[in-house]
């Protein structure tokens, strides 16, 4: 019994001592945390500099309750980097607190106009105009320079419109105007004839405009053509000067292929093209091919534009006649890549106006060449080569073909256009 009583008394005394120890530890911890509070040291040079830069603003703010403690004078007070550059205002207790930034200045600090409104600074007015305002430059149409900018050697420029009515199968052509015509005499009396190739026997004709190099026609013409063959046709405009003896002198011509992208949708499209001189040279034995070459050294891109052919020797006894051009890129007489134009039906003077691009490094141009072959389709998935042109460096070509290639290299990023005579090839 005595042993149990001793154990109870000992446990009670131990519990009281443990409670006293815990209380003393809490008090010491609170005093230790209070000594670690971040606060400014009075009279330090860094705080004096911050006070001078603040401009001594008089905005009211709520002071932060802090305890003033003494520290060794050797420890400087430095504003943390994350808090530098902010506005600080002085407190009556000598402490500094951050003043919240007000994005909208108070109206009483701004000058007023005689009518009672606020006189905002020019900078504020400029910012207000930029935010939420309409910039008229974004809605302004680009300046039309088609009637003022003419390249050197331009023979003239023609404006026309094209529209196709699929239900009635009618091609509506509007002849609008011509500008900058180069007449052989001081006065010009232009006349325009319209053809729908490959039919060159029938044409429509405009009225003669007297004594003007910038005629305004505003005339409309209708061609009846099937929807199945419309994309194989080419619209041709021949512009003539009519002299006093009523003789027609050709000033230039425009060839416009009627492709699908031109006739898409039942809408009227206004187009302008520069006049081209008609080739006066007779066609060669197997025909001629006209195309453009261009090389972009920055993109390492070789561009070929197949324009048209003339005087082709077609085999008309082989059924339906259609002709296309095959463009092949060669390197050391090895095939690299081949592309084809669309086939044109029933014409010995087909017009293509199709562009092809090939990837070719500048270091490969000394060993590369282009082969353009005119091919006629026949029945039974057979074909026959009508002629070929090869252009390239001195390793493969001579004469006009070599001159065309060298001119392309001397005029980077420019289209160089030339006619070339086709040569008969031996089919494999």
Secondary structure, 3 states (H helix, E strand, C coil): CHHHHHHHHHHHHHHHHHHHHHHHHHHHHHHHHHHCCCCCCCCCHHHHHHHHHCCCCCCCCCCCCCCCCCCCCCCCCCCCHHHCCCCEEECCCCCEEECCCCCCCCHHHCCECCCCCECCCHHHHHHHHHCCCCCHHHHCCCCCCCCCCCCCCCCCEEEEEEEEECCCCEEEEEEEEEECCCCCCCCCEEEEEEEEECEEEEEEECCCECCECCCEEEEEEEEECCCCCHHHCEEEEEEEEECCCCCEEEEEEEEEECCHHHHCCCCCEEEEEECECCCCCCCCCCCEEEEEEEEECCCCEEEEEEEEEECCCCCHHHCCCEEEEEEEEEECCEEEEEEECCCEECCCCCEEEEEEEEECCHHHCCCEEEEEEEEEEECCCEEEEEEEEEEECCCCCCHHHHHHHHHHHHCCCCCEEEEEECECCCCC
